[in-house]
Amino acid sequence: MVTREELYELVWSKPMLRVAEQFEVSSSYMARVCSALNVPRPERGYWAKMAVGKAPPQDPLPDARPGDLLSWSRDGELPVRPKPSYVPKIRERAPRQRVSREAIHELIRGARAHFESGRPVDEEAYLKPYKKLLLDVITSKACLDKCLDFANELFKRLEASGHRVMIAPTNQKFGRVRIDC
């Protein structure tokens, strides 16, 4: 078993191929282990730059966030991370004010297009997107903007407070609490 700190020291002390050989796995799998443990690794070409004395400084190991794995063993499974959502290009009707990418939470980016192209349910009162790995909100077409703005603000504030906002891993069971009005 290797901890985040030990893995961090290993990947910055020798090339990923050598680290992977040590654990008898492929270098691409070892890179996925680093991602799962939130361990930064040298960029491509780092060791060649190091050989000529022009390597960039080592990235610091970030603190573990809630939900991050703290250790890994060769016989353990890695959690399945959701793939980044594809953001289709949509023709704009009117020019919009540009919002920086940092101002929009990663789970909100591209969600509007999926909700708008989804199917209405309950006599067209609510939108139901076809995509499964998506932000879990219930909204009507009229309130879509308000709903996404609220979710964006909520997610940003939760993360600013040190909480982790993400799509639930497929190996964990999560569900909505039923609320009767």
Sequence and secondary structure as in RCSB ss.txt:
>XXXX:A:sequence
MVTREELYELVWSKPMLRVAEQFEVSSSYMARVCSALNVPRPERGYWAKMAVGKAPPQDPLPDARPGDLLSWSRD
GELPVRPKPSYVPKIRERAPRQRVSREAIHELIRGARAHFESGRPVDEEAYLKPYKKLLLDVITSKACLDKCLDF
ANELFKRLEASGHRVMIAPTNQKFGRVRIDC
>XXXX:A:secstr
 EEHHHHHHHHTTS HHHHHHHHTS HHHHHHHHHHTT     TTHHHHHHTT            TT   EE TT
S                SS      GGGS TTTTTHHHHHHTSEEETTTTEEE S SSS      STTHHHHHHH
HHHHHHHHHHTT       TTS         
